[in-house]
Amino acid sequence: MITTIVAAIVVLGVLIFVHELGHFIVAKLARVWVVTFSLGFGPKLFGKKVGETQYQVSMVPLGGYVKMIGEEPGEKVPPELLSRSFSAQSLKARFAIVFAGVFFNYLFAILAFGVIYMAGMPTLLPEVGEVKPDFPAYQAGLQKGDRILEVNGTAIQRWDDLARIIHESGGRPLLLKVQRDQKTFAVSVIPQTIGQKNLFGEEIQIGLIGIGPSGSSAIERYGPLAATTRAFIQSWRITELTIVSIVKIFEGKISAKTIGGPILIAQLAGQQARAGALNLLLLMAIISINLVVLNLLPIPVFDGWHILLFLIEGITRQPVSLKLRERAQQVGIFLIILLMLLVFYNDISRLIGVQ
């Protein structure tokens, strides 16, 4: 229990801090007066004023904020502070301040993946464990313990690569180079095309030859350049998966019950913390990218809404009307409350086993 609580505090605290730090640094570079830097919302638990900024931790750990002078629609700013207000800055400066939060979250994810790839993570080897009867692999003579070295001339080093090639084969013949008892030989198999549900619950057709991994693994480590390259690729893959998931939720193909909140994050954080520091860092990287995508949605109060307003201002050469921004903010707060209720309902339902 203590591990779960500490891990949840670390995960949420670090990701919120990184996001708000982005806003804060760019605001300071633009010489905007930052009134408050808060981790959490609601009443202040504790804090300290340093210079012109109040740094604090607040009661509700569902986010954070950087309060700047002139940030709120219709806010009156003293004349002597007008030049340092958010609203008085150029369009490029305001865009940079708002965008910096999600940029820092994405940068954190890339750096986290880079550290993971350099430190090394266990990877399943393409070694055969289970061989199912009446499937192509069994009929071709594959046995438990066989190591798949190549598929159609392509070297195979990971089980994931082997599975992907087989799944995407479309029933076409595959020539496997197999190692058994220090000897190598070739085996030709034609995968069966079978209907299965994918990650989103959709029926798809994939190729199968009827084998499972043995569970043997190896630690893969990369140098800084290779690790950085793989970190960018992995970050983009998770970004694509997150976007597709959100689209499918709106389409009704994925249940809104899959959405989780702080309680689910705490449970996952506890599990990963017990598995090791790298596993916890991996979870943080994935959640950080999820936060980036969610924050860029054009929903009032989210960063994506402000970015949309800046884009409109850049096109029309005039800011969006104050009345529209005020109404949109009210709607945004209402939507955020609904979202909070949904995620808490889902989290509690999981705890008591309703879902």
BELRA-V756470 format. One record per residue. N is the residue number from 1. RES is the residue in three letters. PHI is phi in degrees with one decimal (* if undefined). PSI is psi in radians with two decimals (* if undefined). Layout:
N:RES:PHI:PSI / N:RES:PHI:PSI
//
This chain:
1:MET:*:-0.80 / 2:ILE:-63.4:-0.71 / 3:THR:-59.7:-0.74 / 4:THR:-62.7:-0.79 / 5:ILE:-64.4:-0.82 / 6:VAL:-63.7:-0.76 / 7:ALA:-63.0:-0.71 / 8:ALA:-63.5:-0.74 / 9:ILE:-62.8:-0.74 / 10:VAL:-63.5:-0.86 / 11:VAL:-62.2:-0.96 / 12:LEU:-66.0:-0.75 / 13:GLY:-61.5:-0.81 / 14:VAL:-64.6:-0.81 / 15:LEU:-66.9:-0.71 / 16:ILE:-65.3:-0.77 / 17:PHE:-60.1:-0.79 / 18:VAL:-60.1:-0.78 / 19:HIS:-61.7:-0.89 / 20:GLU:-69.6:-0.52 / 21:LEU:-62.5:-0.63 / 22:GLY:-59.6:-0.88 / 23:HIS:-57.8:-0.78 / 24:PHE:-63.9:-0.85 / 25:ILE:-62.8:-0.81 / 26:VAL:-69.0:-0.61 / 27:ALA:-62.3:-0.75 / 28:LYS:-64.9:-0.69 / 29:LEU:-62.4:-0.56 / 30:ALA:-85.6:0.04 / 31:ARG:64.6:0.50 / 32:VAL:-80.6:2.44 / 33:TRP:-75.6:1.98 / 34:VAL:-94.0:2.01 / 35:VAL:-79.5:-0.81 / 36:THR:-139.9:2.40 / 37:PHE:-118.3:1.91 / 38:SER:-122.8:2.33 / 39:LEU:-96.6:1.93 / 40:GLY:100.2:2.89 / 41:PHE:-113.0:3.04 / 42:GLY:80.4:-2.77 / 43:PRO:-59.9:2.51 / 44:LYS:-72.6:2.32 / 45:LEU:-86.6:-0.88 / 46:PHE:-160.1:2.81 / 47:GLY:179.7:3.11 / 48:LYS:-152.4:2.45 / 49:LYS:-91.6:2.17 / 50:VAL:-123.0:2.05 / 51:GLY:66.3:-2.20 / 52:GLU:-96.9:0.00 / 53:THR:-117.3:2.36 / 54:GLN:-91.0:2.06 / 55:TYR:-100.6:2.22 / 56:GLN:-151.3:2.83 / 57:VAL:-114.3:2.23 / 58:SER:-108.6:2.99 / 59:MET:-70.0:-0.71 / 60:VAL:-93.7:1.91 / 61:PRO:-86.1:0.86 / 62:LEU:-110.8:0.37 / 63:GLY:154.1:-2.68 / 64:GLY:-169.0:-3.12 / 65:TYR:-159.9:2.69 / 66:VAL:-117.5:1.93 / 67:LYS:-89.4:2.13 / 68:MET:-116.9:2.59 / 69:ILE:-63.7:2.37 / 70:GLY:77.0:0.30 / 71:GLU:-84.8:-0.66 / 72:GLU:-76.8:2.52 / 73:PRO:-59.1:2.26 / 74:GLY:77.8:0.08 / 75:GLU:-66.2:2.33 / 76:LYS:-87.0:2.25 / 77:VAL:-116.2:2.30 / 78:PRO:-55.7:2.45 / 79:PRO:-53.4:-0.64 / 80:GLU:-70.7:-0.29 / 81:LEU:-107.5:0.05 / 82:LEU:-59.0:-0.71 / 83:SER:-66.7:-0.34 / 84:ARG:-104.3:0.19 / 85:SER:-84.9:2.69 / 86:PHE:-62.1:-0.75 / 87:SER:-67.2:-0.38 / 88:ALA:-86.4:-0.11 / 89:GLN:-77.7:2.82 / 90:SER:-65.9:2.82 / 91:LEU:-59.0:-0.71 / 92:LYS:-63.4:-0.70 / 93:ALA:-67.2:-0.76 / 94:ARG:-64.4:-0.73 / 95:PHE:-60.7:-0.79 / 96:ALA:-62.8:-0.72 / 97:ILE:-62.3:-0.80 / 98:VAL:-69.9:-0.76 / 99:PHE:-70.6:-0.40 / 100:ALA:-60.6:-0.53 / 101:GLY:-62.0:-0.92 / 102:VAL:-70.0:-0.55 / 103:PHE:-63.1:-0.75 / 104:PHE:-65.8:-0.66 / 105:ASN:-63.0:-0.72 / 106:TYR:-69.8:-0.70 / 107:LEU:-62.6:-0.69 / 108:PHE:-60.2:-0.76 / 109:ALA:-61.7:-0.77 / 110:ILE:-62.8:-0.78 / 111:LEU:-63.5:-0.69 / 112:ALA:-63.3:-0.80 / 113:PHE:-63.2:-0.66 / 114:GLY:-60.6:-0.78 / 115:VAL:-61.7:-0.75 / 116:ILE:-62.0:-0.79 / 117:TYR:-67.3:-0.57 / 118:MET:-75.4:-0.66 / 119:ALA:-72.7:-0.59 / 120:GLY:102.2:2.34 / 121:MET:-130.0:2.55 / 122:PRO:-61.3:2.38 / 123:THR:-128.0:2.29 / 124:LEU:-64.3:2.30 / 125:LEU:-84.9:2.68 / 126:PRO:-77.9:1.03 / 127:GLU:-111.0:2.29 / 128:VAL:-75.4:2.29 / 129:GLY:-106.4:-1.50 / 130:GLU:-79.2:2.43 / 131:VAL:-123.4:1.96 / 132:LYS:-80.4:2.32 / 133:PRO:-61.8:2.67 / 134:ASP:66.3:0.29 / 135:PHE:-111.8:2.83 / 136:PRO:-54.1:-0.69 / 137:ALA:-63.1:-0.76 / 138:TYR:-64.2:-0.75 / 139:GLN:-68.1:-0.50 / 140:ALA:-83.7:-0.12 / 141:GLY:94.8:0.20 / 142:LEU:-67.2:2.55 / 143:GLN:-130.5:2.82 / 144:LYS:-59.1:2.32 / 145:GLY:98.2:-0.22 / 146:ASP:-63.9:2.45 / 147:ARG:-108.5:2.15 / 148:ILE:-85.0:2.01 / 149:LEU:-93.3:-0.65 / 150:GLU:-145.6:2.69 / 151:VAL:-131.2:2.04 / 152:ASN:51.9:0.70 / 153:GLY:85.8:-0.09 / 154:THR:-94.6:2.17 / 155:ALA:-63.8:2.41 / 156:ILE:-118.3:2.18 / 157:GLN:-118.2:-0.29 / 158:ARG:-129.8:2.60 / 159:TRP:-62.9:-0.65 / 160:ASP:-59.2:-0.70 / 161:ASP:-66.2:-0.71 / 162:LEU:-62.9:-0.82 / 163:ALA:-62.6:-0.72 / 164:ARG:-62.5:-0.78 / 165:ILE:-63.0:-0.76 / 166:ILE:-64.7:-0.79 / 167:HIS:-61.6:-0.62 / 168:GLU:-93.0:0.16 / 169:SER:-70.0:-0.44 / 170:GLY:64.3:0.47 / 171:GLY:81.2:0.10 / 172:ARG:-78.5:2.60 / 173:PRO:-61.3:2.47 / 174:LEU:-121.5:2.31 / 175:LEU:-100.8:1.97 / 176:LEU:-100.0:2.34 / 177:LYS:-97.5:2.07 / 178:VAL:-117.1:2.46 / 179:GLN:-110.2:2.24 / 180:ARG:-142.6:2.13 / 181:ASP:52.2:0.83 / 182:GLN:68.9:0.12 / 183:LYS:-113.3:2.58 / 184:THR:-117.6:2.56 / 185:PHE:-154.9:2.87 / 186:ALA:-102.3:2.48 / 187:VAL:-134.2:2.31 / 188:SER:-103.8:2.25 / 189:VAL:-132.0:2.62 / 190:ILE:-116.4:1.87 / 191:PRO:-59.2:2.54 / 192:GLN:-80.9:2.41 / 193:THR:-91.4:2.07 / 194:ILE:-130.0:2.48 / 195:GLY:-81.1:2.28 / 196:GLN:-142.2:2.81 / 197:LYS:-89.6:2.36 / 198:ASN:-85.3:-2.95 / 199:LEU:-58.4:-0.49 / 200:PHE:-97.6:0.17 / 201:GLY:79.4:0.22 / 202:GLU:-92.8:2.52 / 203:GLU:-77.6:2.16 / 204:ILE:-132.8:2.83 / 205:GLN:-103.4:2.19 / 206:ILE:-131.8:2.79 / 207:GLY:-89.8:2.43 / 208:LEU:-136.8:2.49 / 209:ILE:-115.9:-0.04 / 210:GLY:85.8:0.71 / 211:ILE:-127.5:2.72 / 212:GLY:-128.8:2.79 / 213:PRO:-71.7:2.66 / 214:SER:-78.7:-0.33 / 215:GLY:97.5:-0.13 / 216:SER:-65.9:2.43 / 217:SER:-138.0:2.91 / 218:ALA:-141.0:2.69 / 219:ILE:-89.6:2.14 / 220:GLU:-101.7:2.20 / 221:ARG:-124.9:2.56 / 222:TYR:-129.9:2.68 / 223:GLY:-71.7:2.96 / 224:PRO:-54.3:-0.77 / 225:LEU:-67.3:-0.85 / 226:ALA:-65.1:-0.67 / 227:ALA:-64.8:-0.71 / 228:THR:-64.4:-0.75 / 229:THR:-60.7:-0.82 / 230:ARG:-66.5:-0.56 / 231:ALA:-64.8:-0.74 / 232:PHE:-63.1:-0.77 / 233:ILE:-63.5:-0.80 / 234:GLN:-65.5:-0.69 / 235:SER:-61.7:-0.73 / 236:TRP:-68.5:-0.66 / 237:ARG:-61.8:-0.74 / 238:ILE:-69.8:-0.60 / 239:THR:-61.1:-0.82 / 240:GLU:-60.1:-0.78 / 241:LEU:-62.8:-0.71 / 242:THR:-65.1:-0.78 / 243:ILE:-62.3:-0.81 / 244:VAL:-60.9:-0.71 / 245:SER:-62.2:-0.77 / 246:ILE:-64.5:-0.75 / 247:VAL:-60.3:-0.75 / 248:LYS:-71.5:-0.47 / 249:ILE:-66.4:-0.78 / 250:PHE:-66.1:-0.55 / 251:GLU:-78.0:-0.19 / 252:GLY:83.9:0.13 / 253:LYS:-82.9:-0.32 / 254:ILE:-123.4:2.34 / 255:SER:-68.7:2.48 / 256:ALA:-65.6:-0.22 / 257:LYS:-67.4:-0.29 / 258:THR:-75.9:-0.26 / 259:ILE:-70.8:2.33 / 260:GLY:-120.2:2.85 / 261:GLY:-127.4:-2.65 / 262:PRO:-59.5:-0.62 / 263:ILE:-67.8:-0.76 / 264:LEU:-63.4:-0.75 / 265:ILE:-60.2:-0.73 / 266:ALA:-61.6:-0.76 / 267:GLN:-62.1:-0.82 / 268:LEU:-63.6:-0.70 / 269:ALA:-62.5:-0.74 / 270:GLY:-62.3:-0.78 / 271:GLN:-60.7:-0.82 / 272:GLN:-70.7:-0.59 / 273:ALA:-63.6:-0.69 / 274:ARG:-68.9:-0.44 / 275:ALA:-80.8:-0.31 / 276:GLY:135.5:2.80 / 277:ALA:-63.0:-0.67 / 278:LEU:-66.5:-0.63 / 279:ASN:-65.5:-0.69 / 280:LEU:-65.9:-0.73 / 281:LEU:-63.5:-0.66 / 282:LEU:-61.6:-0.77 / 283:LEU:-61.2:-0.74 / 284:MET:-62.3:-0.71 / 285:ALA:-63.0:-0.76 / 286:ILE:-66.0:-0.80 / 287:ILE:-64.0:-0.67 / 288:SER:-60.2:-0.73 / 289:ILE:-68.5:-0.67 / 290:ASN:-59.1:-0.72 / 291:LEU:-64.3:-0.65 / 292:VAL:-60.2:-0.88 / 293:VAL:-63.2:-0.79 / 294:LEU:-63.3:-0.73 / 295:ASN:-67.4:-0.42 / 296:LEU:-87.1:-0.05 / 297:LEU:-65.7:2.42 / 298:PRO:-77.3:0.97 / 299:ILE:-103.0:2.27 / 300:PRO:-49.4:2.42 / 301:VAL:90.8:-0.60 / 302:PHE:-70.6:2.77 / 303:ASP:-60.3:-0.59 / 304:GLY:-61.3:-0.56 / 305:TRP:-66.8:-0.79 / 306:HIS:-63.8:-0.68 / 307:ILE:-63.2:-0.69 / 308:LEU:-61.5:-0.74 / 309:LEU:-62.6:-0.68 / 310:PHE:-65.9:-0.68 / 311:LEU:-64.1:-0.72 / 312:ILE:-64.0:-0.74 / 313:GLU:-62.7:-0.68 / 314:GLY:-65.6:-0.58 / 315:ILE:-78.7:-0.80 / 316:THR:-85.9:-0.23 / 317:ARG:68.1:0.35 / 318:GLN:-152.1:2.55 / 319:PRO:-67.9:2.70 / 320:VAL:-65.1:2.53 / 321:SER:-56.9:2.57 / 322:LEU:-61.5:-0.71 / 323:LYS:-61.6:-0.75 / 324:LEU:-64.8:-0.72 / 325:ARG:-65.7:-0.68 / 326:GLU:-65.9:-0.78 / 327:ARG:-65.1:-0.71 / 328:ALA:-62.9:-0.66 / 329:GLN:-66.1:-0.67 / 330:GLN:-63.5:-0.77 / 331:VAL:-62.6:-0.73 / 332:GLY:-61.5:-0.76 / 333:ILE:-62.0:-0.73 / 334:PHE:-61.3:-0.76 / 335:LEU:-65.6:-0.67 / 336:ILE:-63.5:-0.71 / 337:ILE:-63.0:-0.76 / 338:LEU:-61.3:-0.74 / 339:LEU:-63.4:-0.74 / 340:MET:-61.6:-0.75 / 341:LEU:-62.8:-0.70 / 342:LEU:-63.8:-0.84 / 343:VAL:-68.3:-0.62 / 344:PHE:-68.9:-0.68 / 345:TYR:-61.3:-0.80 / 346:ASN:-62.5:-0.76 / 347:ASP:-62.7:-0.79 / 348:ILE:-68.0:-0.65 / 349:SER:-61.4:-0.69 / 350:ARG:-65.0:-0.69 / 351:LEU:-63.1:-0.72 / 352:ILE:-93.9:0.01 / 353:GLY:78.8:0.46 / 354:VAL:-75.8:-0.70 / 355:GLN:-75.7:*
//
